Amino acid sequence: MLRRPISRYTKLNVATQLKVLFEELLRRFPDIHVSGPVRRMRSNFIYGLKEMPVAYTPGR
């Protein structure tokens, strides 16, 4: 399998998609909030979240 480095355009695309995802979540669930401890990934290569519990009021 040939591996290529991720281009800056791919990174921009991913960042844009995540921005839209979170904007939609906040629009649909305006009272969403973190309800517990956030666990981060332990990696030198990937900076991300492993677990982030949230709470919101359903059915609005």
Secondary structure, 3 states (H helix, E strand, C coil): CCCCCCCHHHHHHHHHHHHHHHHHHHHHCCCCEECCCCEECCCCCCCCEEECCEECCCCC
